[in-house]
């Protein structure tokens, strides 16, 4: 895809690996790609859907702190895509303004940056994955929860949990 920052991003499976000290970059990449293939197939992923699934999974990976919420967030993404809403996912904007560092705070100006990764400015999925998602995010992207939620925001609990809502008024309340 034109404009994608890193061609292998999303497909290098995050795990613990053992390599010989003289392993080449190609051997390391091959092992990570092989592990990705194994995990993607185990999750029930179809080859023809891999790029869209991994883009969604990367968004889920960055947005969800709790594994239990990953399918719910995946459902919100599906619902927004279905109704033609911008995804408006902060992690996409963070990726744009920080070159992949996610510990930055996004401000209103950041949401206006012209980039294929900016889910506030563009409708649909970003042009590529924003990170290398783990199994639970991949599984959630393949099997999103069915619900009517269009919005979510973090709670004040401090545990990374979210509150989900159907309407914008509920979201604000």
PyMOL commands that set and color helices and strands:
alter all, ss='L'
color gray80, all
select helices_A, chain A and resi 25-42+47-63+67-83+90-98+110-112+135-142+168-172
alter helices_A, ss='H'
color red, helices_A
select strands_A, chain A and resi 151-154+162-165
alter strands_A, ss='S'
color yellow, strands_A
deselect
rebuild
show_as cartoon
